[in-house]
Amino acid sequence: MREKLLQILDDKKVEDVVVYDLRMKSALFDFFIVGTVSSSRQVYAVFDDIKKSGIDIHHIEETSDGGWTLIDCFDVVIHLFTEEKRKEYNLDSLWKETEKKRENES
């Protein structure tokens, strides 16, 4: 499932994708995927492709300004931020001790 989700993010041009392996740190989920999007339209395209792929979505949350969207796919949780909100929330720093793998560096 993780690889399929990463392919969708790549197909939809999500930038600066980082995968955090949390299998040894969390009983709730295995991976966090964090990425940067340019618009809410891009988020909806990602969401639509996830639904079409057959991957189960537990729930979705987003900030009122659309700067942060969380897509919970049970074992994998995707966080999509605008560039500004990614810097503001700095979620990446919460997991700085966690082994991470950059997926599509420019």
C-alpha positions in Angstrom: 0.0 0.0 0.0 2.8 2.4 0.9 4.4 2.1 -2.6 1.0 2.6 -4.3 0.4 5.7 -2.3 3.9 7.0 -3.1 3.3 6.4 -6.8 0.0 8.4 -6.6 1.9 11.3 -4.9 4.5 11.2 -7.5 2.0 11.1 -10.3 0.2 14.1 -8.9 3.5 16.0 -8.6 3.6 16.3 -4.8 7.0 17.7 -3.8 9.5 17.0 -1.0 7.9 13.7 -0.1 9.4 12.2 3.1 8.4 8.8 4.5 8.8 8.3 8.2 9.0 4.6 9.3 7.1 4.5 12.6 6.7 0.8 13.0 9.0 0.6 16.0 7.5 3.8 17.5 3.8 3.6 17.1 1.1 1.0 17.6 -1.4 3.1 15.6 0.3 3.3 12.2 3.3 2.1 10.4 4.3 5.1 8.2 3.8 8.9 8.0 4.2 10.3 4.5 4.7 14.1 4.4 4.5 16.1 1.2 4.2 19.6 -0.1 1.3 20.6 -2.4 0.7 23.9 -4.3 -3.1 24.0 -4.0 -6.3 22.4 -2.7 -7.0 21.2 -6.2 -3.8 19.1 -6.1 -5.0 17.6 -2.7 -8.3 16.7 -4.2 -6.6 15.0 -7.2 -4.5 13.0 -4.8 -7.6 12.0 -2.8 -9.5 11.1 -5.9 -6.7 8.8 -7.1 -6.4 7.1 -3.7 -10.1 6.3 -3.8 -9.9 5.0 -7.4 -6.9 2.8 -6.4 -9.1 0.9 -4.0 -7.0 1.8 -0.9 -9.2 2.2 2.1 -9.4 5.6 3.7 -10.3 5.8 7.3 -10.9 9.6 7.4 -9.7 12.9 6.2 -9.1 16.2 8.1 -8.0 19.5 6.8 -7.5 23.0 8.1 -10.1 25.6 7.2 -7.5 27.4 5.0 -6.6 24.2 3.1 -3.0 24.5 4.2 -2.8 21.1 5.8 -4.7 17.9 4.8 -4.4 14.6 6.6 -5.5 11.4 4.8 -5.6 8.5 7.2 -5.3 5.2 5.3 -5.1 3.1 8.5 -1.4 1.9 8.5 -0.2 4.9 6.5 -1.1 8.5 7.3 -0.5 11.2 4.7 0.1 14.8 5.6 -0.1 17.2 2.7 0.9 20.8 3.4 1.3 24.0 1.4 4.9 25.1 1.6 4.0 27.9 4.1 2.1 25.6 6.4 4.7 22.9 6.2 7.2 25.3 7.6 4.8 26.7 10.1 3.7 23.3 11.6 7.2 21.8 11.1 5.8 18.3 11.6 9.1 16.9 10.2 10.9 18.1 13.3 8.7 15.9 15.5 10.1 12.9 13.9 13.7 14.1 13.4 15.0 11.1 15.4 13.1 8.7 13.2 14.8 7.1 10.3 13.5 8.8 7.2 13.8 8.3 3.5 13.3 11.1 0.9 11.4 9.8 -2.0 11.5 12.4 -4.8 14.2 14.9 -4.1 14.7 17.5 -6.8 
